[in-house]
Amino acid sequence: MQHTLATDAVRFSVAPMMDWTDRHCRAFHRCLTRKARLYTEMVTTGAVLRGDRVRLLRFDPCEHPVAVQLGGSDPAALAQAARICAEMGYDEINLNVGCPSDRVQEGRFGACLMAEPALVGDCVAAMKAAVAVPVTVKCRIGIDDQDPEQALDILADTVVAAGADALIVHARKAWLQGLSPRENRDVPPLDYGRVHRLKARLPHVPVAINGGFASIEAAADQLAHVDGVMMGRAAYQEPWRLLAVDPLLFGEAAPAGSAREAVERFIPYMACELAAGERLYAMVRHMLGLFQGVPGARAYRRHLATEAVRPGAGIDVLTTALDLVRTAPSRADAA
């Protein structure tokens, strides 16, 4: 089956993260990397079909390439939601088969769907029939007492047969009982080898790996085994790392020469949003870790955390915070 997502498109991405990867976060990340594929927070089919879809799904053109992650298990609803997202301009529709939270399980989507591969296949087939953009699946290597060698192959083969254009695999099991979502991100051991073996079985299907990558260099090492890497918390908590994505992984210059320059590139976006009534903190909260390890970083974070929440806070709050960060000759400001 022909897969419409080019292998290069999965080479590096920033993971969908609830409460973190909103449209402001993505617009900021685009000031650090042109090439990374960016993902929305997970959006349920119910929210897309019955909620304020413009508020939930709107994004700035600068975010391309940008993917929306959907949560759901009803093929017809997913098809309808996927069609809406494609019409709004998203470059990819991703199905969440990896989130282990209780709330998600109650809605019968996320990681619990790994126990129902045939249903996931039906969902993918319905979405593929509804849209022309790529449809991808993000999953775990297994859940609970499943054997990852068997469970992952069954799910992968099923969704690929249904037309999935790529697989993104978090290289951990998810334990649906006994572990919190936070614990599920750390406690189950990583098994990168399992994802490598999946890729070896499916040489013509783009496969990306997710889980535990703390640097772009570590991500680059994975490209000997898989087509791409998805980075989560490290990309968000230390966004300066994204400045290395384009040079190291794509052989292109980063959009900004330093973390400070990236902020300067983001200011026009922020000014437009402030003029439209957005709060400053809604945007700068995604920048708190930008100068991690640099002299003055703590004062920078403290100033933004206390001053950006005040009514009427403007760009001057950010520029004052930047002045608290000392210019450093090392990684400090350059990366």
N, C-alpha and C positions, 0 to 999 in steps of 0.2 A: 504494500500500500504506500502511496506517495504521501510524504509528510511535508506540510507546507511551511513549517518553521525551520529556517536555515539553522544549521548547527551553530554558526557564529552568534545567532540570536540568543542562545542559552549560555554563552561563554561565561558571562558574569551577570548576576542579578542581586538585588537587595530584596530580602524576604518580605512577604506580607506579615505585618506585625500589628496586632490589635492595639489601639490607642497610640500608636506611634507613626505608622506610615500613612498619614493623612496627606491631603494635597499640598499643604505647606511643607511638610517634610520632603515630599518628592521634588517639589520645585527647588528647595534648598539643595538636595542631593544632586540635582542637575547642574548646579554651579560647581560641583566637584568632579563630576564625570559625565561626559556626553554619551558614552557607550553602554553603560550598565543598563540593564532592563529593570524598570521600577514597577513595584506591585502595590496595589491598594491594600488597605486592611480588608479582611474578609467581610463580604456583604452577603446577607442571606437573601434567598429568592423572595421571601416575604417582604423584606424591606424594599427590594427593587420594584416589586409588583404593586405593593400597597402603600409604601412610604413616600417620603419626599425625595424622589429619585434625583432631582436636580441637585439638591444639597448633598446627597450621599455620593453621587457619581461625578460631579463636575470636576474638571481638571484644567490646568493651564496647558496650552499647546507646547510649552517648553518641556513638558514632562515626557514626550515621546522619546523612545518607545516605552509605553506604559501598558501594563496588564491589569485586569480586574480579577480578583479572586472571589468566586461565588461559593456559598455554602448552601447545600440543599440535597435532597434525594429523590425528588419527584421529577422524572424526565421532562414532562410537559412544562412544569414551572421553570425548570432550568433552561429549557429551550427558549421560552419566552423572555426570561431574564437575560440570557445570552444575546438574544436579538436586540434587546434594548441597549445593552452595553456596546454592542458592535455599532449600532446606529449612532451612539454618542461619541464614537471615534476611538474606542480602545483597540489596541493592537493585538491583544491576546485575551482569551477567556480561560481562566484557570479554575479547576474544580478542587475544592479542599477535601482531601481524604486523609488528612493528617492531624487535625486539631483534636486533642484528647479531653477537652474540658467537659464537665458534667452538663453544662447548659447546652453545649453543642450536641452531646449524645442524646439529650432529651429531645432535641429537634431532629434526630436521626440523620445527622450529617457529621462530617469530619472523620476522625480515625475509626470510629465504629463501623464505617462502611467497608473497611477492609475485610470484614466478616461476610460481606455481601458482594463479591466481585461481579456477579452477573448483573446486579442492579447498577453498579457503577458503570459497567459497560453500556447498559441501556441509557444511562444519563449522558454519557459521552456521545453515543450515537445520535441522541436527540439534539444535543447542542451542535454537533457537527452539521446536522441537517438544517439547522436554523441559521447558521452564520458562515461567512466566507473567511473570517479571520481564524488563526490557529486556535485550537482547543487543547489545553494541556492538563495534566493531573499532577497534583502534589500529594505524596503519600509517605507513610513510614515503611520500614522493612517488615513490619508485622505488628500485631497487637497481642497482649496478654500471653497465652500459652501457644500461640501459633508458632510453627516452625518457619523462620524467615526464609529458609531455602525454598520452601514450597509456597508459602503464602505470597511472597513478593512476585514470584514467577507467575502464579495464577492470575494475580491482579494485573500485572504488566501485560501478559499475553492477552487478557480479556479486553483491556482498554485500547491496546494497540490494534487489535482486530476490529474494535468499534470505531477506530479512526483517530485516536489521540495523536497529536502531533509531537509531543515530547513528554517525558517523565521527569519529575523533580522529586528526588527521594531523600527524605531526612533519614540519615543512617543510624537511627535508633528505633527500637520498639517503642510503642506507646502502651502504657499500662492504664487501662480504663478504670480500674478499681484499685484504690490504695495509694495512688500518687496524684498530687495536684498537677495542674498544667505547668507550673514552674518546675516542679520536680521532674516532670516528664521531659523537660529540656536538658536535664543534667544527669539524672540518676541512671536511667538505662544506658548501658555501655554503648559507645560508638562502634560501629562495624562498617568501616569504609570498604573493606574487602567484599562485603555482600553486594554493595552497589557496583563495585568494579566488575564483579562476576555477572551482574545483570547486564551491564553494558556490553561485555564480551558476548553474551547470548544474543543481544539485539544490536548488532553493529550498524544497522541502517536507521535506528531510532535515536533521536537526540536524547541523551540522558544527562541530567545535572544532579550534583550531589549537594546536600545541605547538612549542616550540623557541626558545631564546634570549631569553626575556622576563625582564628583570631587575627589573621594578617592576610594581606593580598599575596604575599609570598607563599604562604601555606596553601592558599587557593590555587595559585599557579602550579604548584607541585601536583595537584590533582588532575591537571589537564593531560597528563600522560596516561590516565586511566579512564576518564569520562569526558564528555563534551563541554561541561560547564560546571560552575560552582555558584551556589546561592549562599550569600552571607547574611546573617541576621543581626544579632545583638551587637557584635563588634562594629558593624557598619553604622548602627544607630548611636551607640554610646560613645564611639570614638570616630566621628564622621571624617576627620582629617585623613583617615586611611583611604578613603575613596579617591583622593587625589592621585593615588598610585595605580588605579585601575586602568585608565586609558594608556599610560606609558608601558606598564608591565604586561598587560594582557592583550592589548590591541595595537601596540606600536605607534600610538598617536599621542600628541601633547594633551595634557590635561587642560580643561577650560580655564583654570586659574593657576597661577604660579605659586600660590601660598594659601593657607587657610584664611588669612586676612583679606587677600584679594577675592576669595570666594564670597566672603561676607559682603564685600563692596559690590560684587556682581548681583547679589541677592537684594540689595537695598531698593532698587527701583520696583521690584515685585512687591516688596513690603510696603513701600509708599502707596502703591495702587490699592493694596488690600486695606491699609489703614484708611485711605480716603473713602473706601466702600463700606467702612464701619467695622472692620475686623479688629480684634484686640491684638496688641503687640505681642503679648505673651504666647498667644496661639501659634505664633511663628518662631519666636526666639527660643521656645522650649526645646526645639529640635537642634539647637546649636550649643547647648550647655557643655557638651563634651568636646567641642571643637579644638580647644587648646589644652587638652589633657596632657599633663606633664610639663607644661611650659610655665616659666615664672610669671606669676600674676593670674594664672588660670582660676585659682580659687576666688580671688577678688572679682574676676570677670563673672563667674557663675553666680556669686552672691549678689552682685549688683543687678544682674538680670532677674534673678529669682525674686528680689525684693521690689525693684523699681518697675519692671515691665508689667507687673500685675496692676499697677495703679491706674485708675480711670484717666483716659486721655494720654497715656504714655505714648511717646513717639520715637522716631528714629534717633533723637538725641540720646535716649537712654542706651541704645546700642553703641553709639559712637563713644560715649563715656566709658562703657564697659570695655570696648576695644582698647582705649587708652590705658586701661589697667593691666593689659597684657604687654609685658616687656618684649622688645624685639630680641630674639635669640638666634645665635648662629647655627644651631643644630636643627634637628627635626622640628623643633619648636614651631616656627611659623611657616617653614617651607613645605611641610608635609601635612 
